[in-house]
Amino acid sequence: MSASTYDPLALLPPVPSFTLKSTELSDGGTLRTEHLFNGMGVNGGNRSPALEWSGFPASTRSFVVACHDPDAPTMSGFWHWMVVDIPAHITALPAGAGFSDERLPGGRHITTDFGTRNYGGAAPPPGHSPHRYIFVVHALSTPSLSLGESATPAYVTFAAGFHVVGRGALTTWFGR
């Protein structure tokens, strides 16, 4: 598969890595239909995948979970999902947790580039090379980022950057 060589995680300060896995996704694999957007010419389930993480630093006090497409034809990629202030004792999100804050075991959604506060599945433009969808969990040294309701994913990653103590990621693909 081809895509840009741009790796947004490589631009961040190095931190220890930990394991991020899913019963529904595989690193380097293709997104399944249930994780695709439902609209814009895509007939997906728009359901967030189940994620589980382990091996993060003992100093972790909260997590941020995100899904980002760095290959979107924009100057900043495209943010498909972001959850902040997940307490450190929560080490998994069940499938479908991205439908709403009520489905989350902890934390809250940030408005994505779709303009909604939930998971938005993959929907790359037709004819583009397959896009990468990077699912990432950032372990933070603070229990909360204390961000307002209008915080954007870009601002969250900026604010979180001062507190990241570890990171787990897996990359999936989808194109049409």
DRENDREN-359332 format. One record per residue (C-alpha): residue number from 1; x, y, z. Coordinates in steps of 0.2 Angstrom, whole numbers, padded with zeros to 4 digits. Last residue first. Layout:
! DRENDREN-359332
@num: NUM&c1: X&c2: Y&c3: Z $
...
This chain:
! DRENDREN-359332
@num: 176&c1: -0059&c2: 0016&c3: -0011 $
@num: 175&c1: -0046&c2: 0016&c3: 0002 $
@num: 174&c1: -0044&c2: 0009&c3: 0020 $
@num: 173&c1: -0029&c2: 0006&c3: 0031 $
@num: 172&c1: -0025&c2: 0002&c3: 0049 $
@num: 171&c1: -0011&c2: 0009&c3: 0060 $
@num: 170&c1: -0008&c2: 0004&c3: 0079 $
@num: 169&c1: -0002&c2: 0015&c3: 0093 $
@num: 168&c1: 0003&c2: 0015&c3: 0111 $
@num: 167&c1: 0011&c2: 0030&c3: 0119 $
@num: 166&c1: 0020&c2: 0034&c3: 0135 $
@num: 165&c1: 0023&c2: 0048&c3: 0148 $
@num: 164&c1: 0013&c2: 0062&c3: 0139 $
@num: 163&c1: 0010&c2: 0077&c3: 0150 $
@num: 162&c1: 0016&c2: 0092&c3: 0140 $
@num: 161&c1: 0011&c2: 0084&c3: 0124 $
@num: 160&c1: -0007&c2: 0083&c3: 0131 $
@num: 159&c1: -0010&c2: 0102&c3: 0128 $
@num: 158&c1: -0004&c2: 0101&c3: 0110 $
@num: 157&c1: -0013&c2: 0085&c3: 0107 $
@num: 156&c1: -0029&c2: 0092&c3: 0114 $
@num: 155&c1: -0027&c2: 0108&c3: 0104 $
@num: 154&c1: -0026&c2: 0099&c3: 0088 $
@num: 153&c1: -0041&c2: 0088&c3: 0093 $
@num: 152&c1: -0051&c2: 0104&c3: 0096 $
@num: 151&c1: -0056&c2: 0111&c3: 0113 $
@num: 150&c1: -0073&c2: 0119&c3: 0112 $
@num: 149&c1: -0080&c2: 0110&c3: 0128 $
@num: 148&c1: -0066&c2: 0117&c3: 0139 $
@num: 147&c1: -0050&c2: 0108&c3: 0143 $
@num: 146&c1: -0045&c2: 0102&c3: 0161 $
@num: 145&c1: -0032&c2: 0090&c3: 0154 $
@num: 144&c1: -0036&c2: 0078&c3: 0168 $
@num: 143&c1: -0028&c2: 0065&c3: 0179 $
@num: 142&c1: -0011&c2: 0071&c3: 0174 $
@num: 141&c1: 0005&c2: 0061&c3: 0170 $
@num: 140&c1: -0003&c2: 0056&c3: 0153 $
@num: 139&c1: -0003&c2: 0039&c3: 0143 $
@num: 138&c1: -0007&c2: 0043&c3: 0125 $
@num: 137&c1: -0017&c2: 0030&c3: 0116 $
@num: 136&c1: -0016&c2: 0030&c3: 0097 $
@num: 135&c1: -0027&c2: 0023&c3: 0083 $
@num: 134&c1: -0019&c2: 0029&c3: 0066 $
@num: 133&c1: -0030&c2: 0027&c3: 0051 $
@num: 132&c1: -0019&c2: 0026&c3: 0036 $
@num: 131&c1: -0027&c2: 0031&c3: 0019 $
@num: 130&c1: -0028&c2: 0020&c3: 0003 $
@num: 129&c1: -0022&c2: 0029&c3: -0012 $
@num: 128&c1: -0035&c2: 0041&c3: -0018 $
@num: 127&c1: -0048&c2: 0037&c3: -0031 $
@num: 126&c1: -0063&c2: 0040&c3: -0021 $
@num: 125&c1: -0061&c2: 0052&c3: -0006 $
@num: 124&c1: -0057&c2: 0044&c3: 0011 $
@num: 123&c1: -0072&c2: 0039&c3: 0022 $
@num: 122&c1: -0066&c2: 0031&c3: 0038 $
@num: 121&c1: -0077&c2: 0031&c3: 0053 $
@num: 120&c1: -0083&c2: 0045&c3: 0064 $
@num: 119&c1: -0082&c2: 0042&c3: 0082 $
@num: 118&c1: -0091&c2: 0054&c3: 0093 $
@num: 117&c1: -0093&c2: 0073&c3: 0097 $
@num: 116&c1: -0097&c2: 0079&c3: 0080 $
@num: 115&c1: -0090&c2: 0092&c3: 0068 $
@num: 114&c1: -0084&c2: 0079&c3: 0056 $
@num: 113&c1: -0066&c2: 0086&c3: 0060 $
@num: 112&c1: -0069&c2: 0079&c3: 0078 $
@num: 111&c1: -0077&c2: 0087&c3: 0093 $
@num: 110&c1: -0069&c2: 0080&c3: 0109 $
@num: 109&c1: -0077&c2: 0065&c3: 0118 $
@num: 108&c1: -0077&c2: 0062&c3: 0136 $
@num: 107&c1: -0068&c2: 0052&c3: 0149 $
@num: 106&c1: -0074&c2: 0036&c3: 0157 $
@num: 105&c1: -0083&c2: 0019&c3: 0153 $
@num: 104&c1: -0089&c2: 0028&c3: 0137 $
@num: 103&c1: -0106&c2: 0023&c3: 0131 $
@num: 102&c1: -0114&c2: 0039&c3: 0138 $
@num: 101&c1: -0101&c2: 0050&c3: 0130 $
@num: 100&c1: -0108&c2: 0044&c3: 0113 $
@num: 99&c1: -0106&c2: 0032&c3: 0099 $
@num: 98&c1: -0087&c2: 0030&c3: 0102 $
@num: 97&c1: -0090&c2: 0016&c3: 0115 $
@num: 96&c1: -0096&c2: 0006&c3: 0100 $
@num: 95&c1: -0084&c2: -0009&c3: 0103 $
@num: 94&c1: -0078&c2: -0008&c3: 0121 $
@num: 93&c1: -0064&c2: 0004&c3: 0127 $
@num: 92&c1: -0050&c2: -0003&c3: 0137 $
@num: 91&c1: -0038&c2: 0001&c3: 0151 $
@num: 90&c1: -0048&c2: 0011&c3: 0163 $
@num: 89&c1: -0039&c2: 0012&c3: 0179 $
@num: 88&c1: -0029&c2: 0027&c3: 0173 $
@num: 87&c1: -0045&c2: 0038&c3: 0171 $
@num: 86&c1: -0050&c2: 0043&c3: 0153 $
@num: 85&c1: -0048&c2: 0062&c3: 0153 $
@num: 84&c1: -0049&c2: 0064&c3: 0134 $
@num: 83&c1: -0058&c2: 0054&c3: 0120 $
@num: 82&c1: -0054&c2: 0059&c3: 0101 $
@num: 81&c1: -0060&c2: 0052&c3: 0085 $
@num: 80&c1: -0060&c2: 0054&c3: 0066 $
@num: 79&c1: -0047&c2: 0068&c3: 0066 $
@num: 78&c1: -0042&c2: 0072&c3: 0048 $
@num: 77&c1: -0025&c2: 0077&c3: 0041 $
@num: 76&c1: -0018&c2: 0094&c3: 0045 $
@num: 75&c1: -0014&c2: 0102&c3: 0028 $
@num: 74&c1: -0029&c2: 0093&c3: 0020 $
@num: 73&c1: -0031&c2: 0079&c3: 0007 $
@num: 72&c1: -0032&c2: 0066&c3: 0021 $
@num: 71&c1: -0016&c2: 0055&c3: 0022 $
@num: 70&c1: -0013&c2: 0059&c3: 0041 $
@num: 69&c1: -0030&c2: 0050&c3: 0046 $
@num: 68&c1: -0031&c2: 0051&c3: 0065 $
@num: 67&c1: -0040&c2: 0041&c3: 0078 $
@num: 66&c1: -0038&c2: 0046&c3: 0096 $
@num: 65&c1: -0038&c2: 0040&c3: 0114 $
@num: 64&c1: -0031&c2: 0051&c3: 0128 $
@num: 63&c1: -0027&c2: 0043&c3: 0144 $
@num: 62&c1: -0026&c2: 0047&c3: 0163 $
@num: 61&c1: -0015&c2: 0046&c3: 0178 $
@num: 60&c1: 0000&c2: 0036&c3: 0171 $
@num: 59&c1: 0016&c2: 0036&c3: 0182 $
@num: 58&c1: 0016&c2: 0017&c3: 0182 $
@num: 57&c1: 0021&c2: 0018&c3: 0164 $
@num: 56&c1: 0010&c2: 0009&c3: 0151 $
@num: 55&c1: 0012&c2: -0010&c3: 0149 $
@num: 54&c1: -0006&c2: -0012&c3: 0143 $
@num: 53&c1: -0020&c2: -0006&c3: 0131 $
@num: 52&c1: -0036&c2: -0012&c3: 0125 $
@num: 51&c1: -0047&c2: -0006&c3: 0110 $
@num: 50&c1: -0064&c2: -0012&c3: 0104 $
@num: 49&c1: -0067&c2: -0003&c3: 0087 $
@num: 48&c1: -0078&c2: 0013&c3: 0085 $
@num: 47&c1: -0094&c2: 0010&c3: 0075 $
@num: 46&c1: -0098&c2: 0020&c3: 0060 $
@num: 45&c1: -0107&c2: 0005&c3: 0053 $
@num: 44&c1: -0101&c2: 0008&c3: 0035 $
@num: 43&c1: -0110&c2: 0011&c3: 0018 $
@num: 42&c1: -0098&c2: 0024&c3: 0011 $
@num: 41&c1: -0103&c2: 0037&c3: -0003 $
@num: 40&c1: -0102&c2: 0052&c3: 0009 $
@num: 39&c1: -0112&c2: 0042&c3: 0022 $
@num: 38&c1: -0110&c2: 0029&c3: 0035 $
@num: 37&c1: -0092&c2: 0030&c3: 0040 $
@num: 36&c1: -0081&c2: 0014&c3: 0041 $
@num: 35&c1: -0078&c2: 0004&c3: 0057 $
@num: 34&c1: -0092&c2: -0008&c3: 0053 $
@num: 33&c1: -0085&c2: -0012&c3: 0036 $
@num: 32&c1: -0068&c2: -0018&c3: 0043 $
@num: 31&c1: -0053&c2: -0007&c3: 0042 $
@num: 30&c1: -0038&c2: -0015&c3: 0033 $
@num: 29&c1: -0023&c2: -0022&c3: 0042 $
@num: 28&c1: -0006&c2: -0014&c3: 0046 $
@num: 27&c1: -0008&c2: -0016&c3: 0065 $
@num: 26&c1: -0024&c2: -0028&c3: 0066 $
@num: 25&c1: -0041&c2: -0022&c3: 0071 $
@num: 24&c1: -0056&c2: -0031&c3: 0078 $
@num: 23&c1: -0050&c2: -0040&c3: 0094 $
@num: 22&c1: -0039&c2: -0024&c3: 0097 $
@num: 21&c1: -0022&c2: -0020&c3: 0103 $
@num: 20&c1: -0012&c2: -0006&c3: 0110 $
@num: 19&c1: 0004&c2: -0011&c3: 0119 $
@num: 18&c1: 0016&c2: 0001&c3: 0127 $
@num: 17&c1: 0029&c2: 0014&c3: 0120 $
@num: 16&c1: 0041&c2: 0024&c3: 0130 $
@num: 15&c1: 0042&c2: 0042&c3: 0125 $
@num: 14&c1: 0050&c2: 0051&c3: 0111 $
@num: 13&c1: 0045&c2: 0070&c3: 0108 $
@num: 12&c1: 0032&c2: 0071&c3: 0094 $
@num: 11&c1: 0036&c2: 0073&c3: 0076 $
@num: 10&c1: 0037&c2: 0054&c3: 0074 $
@num: 9&c1: 0019&c2: 0052&c3: 0079 $
@num: 8&c1: 0014&c2: 0063&c3: 0064 $
@num: 7&c1: 0022&c2: 0050&c3: 0052 $
@num: 6&c1: 0023&c2: 0058&c3: 0034 $
@num: 5&c1: 0029&c2: 0045&c3: 0022 $
@num: 4&c1: 0013&c2: 0048&c3: 0012 $
@num: 3&c1: 0003&c2: 0033&c3: 0006 $
@num: 2&c1: 0006&c2: 0017&c3: -0003 $
@num: 1&c1: 0000&c2: 0000&c3: 0000 $
